Protein backbone atom coordinates (compact mmCIF):
# COMPACT_ATOMS: atom_id res chain seq x y z
CA UNK A 1 0.00 0.00 0.00
CA UNK A 2 1.42 3.44 -0.89
CA UNK A 3 2.55 5.45 2.11
CA UNK A 4 4.20 8.76 2.91
CA UNK A 5 7.96 8.34 2.77
CA UNK A 6 9.24 11.92 2.84
CA UNK A 7 8.01 15.42 3.62
CA UNK A 8 9.37 18.72 2.41
CA UNK A 9 9.14 22.05 4.22
CA UNK A 10 9.54 25.20 2.14
CA UNK A 11 11.22 28.10 3.94
CA UNK A 12 11.81 31.77 3.30
CA UNK A 13 14.82 31.58 5.64
CA UNK A 14 16.28 28.06 5.76
CA UNK A 15 18.52 28.72 8.76
CA UNK A 16 15.58 30.13 10.73
CA UNK A 17 13.44 27.09 9.84
CA UNK A 18 16.29 24.74 10.74
CA UNK A 19 16.61 26.37 14.15
CA UNK A 20 12.83 26.33 14.72
CA UNK A 21 12.33 22.61 13.98
CA UNK A 22 15.51 21.39 15.66
CA UNK A 23 14.70 23.39 18.81
CA UNK A 24 10.99 22.50 18.89
CA UNK A 25 11.19 18.79 18.02
CA UNK A 26 14.87 17.88 18.39
CA UNK A 27 15.08 17.00 14.70
CA UNK A 28 18.56 16.55 13.25
CA UNK A 29 18.89 18.74 10.17
CA UNK A 30 21.95 18.62 7.93
CA UNK A 31 22.84 20.32 4.66
CA UNK A 32 23.18 17.97 1.69
CA UNK A 33 25.79 17.94 -1.03
CA UNK A 34 23.42 18.98 -3.83
CA UNK A 35 23.77 21.65 -6.51
CA UNK A 36 21.03 23.59 -4.66
CA UNK A 37 20.52 24.40 -0.98
CA UNK A 38 18.70 21.46 0.63
CA UNK A 39 18.71 20.20 4.20
CA UNK A 40 17.75 16.64 5.16
CA UNK A 41 15.67 16.12 8.31
CA UNK A 42 16.01 13.04 10.52
CA UNK A 43 13.19 12.44 12.99
CA UNK A 44 12.64 9.92 15.79
CA UNK A 45 9.51 8.73 17.53
CA UNK A 46 8.74 8.79 21.27
CA UNK A 47 10.86 5.63 21.73
CA UNK A 48 13.85 7.14 19.89
CA UNK A 49 13.22 4.91 16.87
CA UNK A 50 13.87 6.36 13.39
CA UNK A 51 10.86 8.25 12.08
CA UNK A 52 9.81 9.69 8.76
CA UNK A 53 12.53 11.71 7.03
CA UNK A 54 12.11 15.02 5.32
CA UNK A 55 13.80 18.07 3.97
CA UNK A 56 13.86 21.86 4.07
CA UNK A 57 14.28 23.84 0.88
CA UNK A 58 13.95 27.43 -0.29
CA UNK A 59 10.30 28.35 -0.94
CA UNK A 60 9.66 28.31 -4.69
CA UNK A 61 6.48 30.45 -4.71
CA UNK A 62 4.50 32.35 -2.03
CA UNK A 63 1.71 29.75 -1.76
CA UNK A 64 4.02 26.73 -1.47
CA UNK A 65 3.15 24.62 1.56
CA UNK A 66 4.58 21.46 3.14
CA UNK A 67 4.49 18.60 0.64
CA UNK A 68 4.15 14.91 1.51
CA UNK A 69 5.84 12.45 -0.85
CA UNK A 70 4.00 9.17 -1.31
CA UNK A 71 5.96 6.11 -2.47
CA UNK A 72 4.16 4.17 -5.21
CA UNK A 73 5.09 1.06 -7.18
CA UNK A 74 4.84 2.89 -10.52
CA UNK A 75 5.17 6.66 -10.68
CA UNK A 76 4.02 6.69 -14.33
CA UNK A 77 0.88 4.61 -13.72
CA UNK A 78 -0.10 6.53 -10.59
CA UNK A 79 0.55 9.92 -12.21
CA UNK A 80 -1.70 8.90 -15.11
CA UNK A 81 -4.51 8.24 -12.61
CA UNK A 82 -4.10 11.72 -11.09
CA UNK A 83 -5.10 13.21 -14.44
CA UNK A 84 -4.81 16.95 -15.09
CA UNK A 85 -3.72 17.87 -11.60
CA UNK A 86 -0.01 17.41 -12.27
CA UNK A 87 1.84 20.63 -11.45
CA UNK A 88 5.42 19.36 -11.96
CA UNK A 89 5.95 16.63 -14.54
CA UNK A 90 8.16 13.62 -13.78
CA UNK A 91 11.50 15.01 -12.65
CA UNK A 92 14.69 13.18 -11.75
CA UNK A 93 16.35 13.70 -8.39
CA UNK A 94 19.95 12.50 -8.87
CA UNK A 95 20.90 9.49 -6.75
CA UNK A 96 17.34 9.21 -5.40
CA UNK A 97 14.77 8.60 -8.14
CA UNK A 98 11.93 10.60 -9.63
CA UNK A 99 9.00 12.66 -8.41
CA UNK A 100 5.79 14.11 -9.81
CA UNK A 101 4.09 17.01 -7.97
CA UNK A 102 0.29 16.91 -7.94
CA UNK A 103 -2.77 18.64 -6.50
CA UNK A 104 -5.68 16.70 -4.98
CA UNK A 105 -9.40 17.44 -5.32
CA UNK A 106 -9.19 19.79 -2.29
CA UNK A 107 -6.33 21.85 -3.77
CA UNK A 108 -3.69 20.26 -1.51
CA UNK A 109 -0.22 19.60 -2.90
CA UNK A 110 1.36 16.15 -2.71
CA UNK A 111 4.05 14.32 -4.64
CA UNK A 112 4.68 10.80 -5.89
C-alpha positions, 0 to 999 in steps of 0.5 A: 500500500502506498505510504508517505515516505518523505516530507518537504518544508519550504522556507523563506529563511532556511537557517531560521526554519532549521533552528525552529524545527531542531529546537521545537522537536529535536530533529537533526537537520543537515545540509546535503551535497546537492547543486542547490541548498537542501537540508535533510531532516532526521526524525525519531519517535517517542521511543527514539526509533527512526521516524519519517525523514524530510527536507527543508528547501527554499520556498519556490512560490509564495503559496508553497506549503509542506508537501508529503511524498507518497511512495508508489510502485509505478510513478508513471501509472499513478501519475496517469490516474491523477489526471490533469492535476499534475503541477510538476511533470516527472523530474529526476532527483539525482541518486534518489529517483523521480517525483511528480508534484500533484494537487488533490481534489481539495487543492492540496499539494502532494508528490509521488 
